[in-house]
Amino acid sequence: MNVQDITTLVSSLGFPIVASGALFWSNLKTSEHYTKTIDEMRKTIEDNTLVTKQLIDKLENENKG
C-alpha cells in the first residue's frame, strides 16, 4: 500500500475509520507474533523439563548404586 492509496482511503472513509483499521491490523499482527513466541517458549520449557528429569533420574541411579 502506497501513500496515494492511504490518502484516498482517508479522504473517502475518514481518518478515524482508517486509523481504527490500521490499529486493528497492528493488534492482530502483534497477537500473532506473541502466540508464536509463546509456542516457542513452551517447547523450550518442555525440553528443559525433560532434560532436568533425565538428570535427576541419573543422579538417583548413581546414589543407589
Secondary structure, 3 states (H helix, E strand, C coil): CCHHHHHHHHHHHCHHHHHHHHHHHHHHHHHHHHHHHHHHHHHHHHHHHHHHHHHHHHHHHHHHC
